[in-house]
Amino acid sequence: MEHIVTVQEAVNAFAPYLEPTDAELDAIEQEAPLIGAELELLDVQIALLDRPASALGQRRLRRATHKVLAERALLANRVTAGEAA
């Protein structure tokens, strides 16, 4: 009969490394507006999957796309300016 051995000590040895670092959290915080804009674009795209695109749907899609592009530009400008890591 084989015994099942717990690996709690091995897991606990890496516990401090499982959390994101402060630099990683800062990077996520700086990218949060872009992530939100991409989620909004995805919501619009999903909503338009099962129905024909009306003028309102096309406008929502266009606005969401422009918002994503604007957020990407802002993030890229921050990175090139040295504000982001």
Buried (B, 14 or more C-beta within 10 A) or exposed (E): EEEEEEEEEEEEEEEEEEEEEEEEEEBEEBBEBBEEBBEBBEEBEEEBEEEEEEEEBEEBBEEBBEBBEEBBEEBEEEEEEEEBE
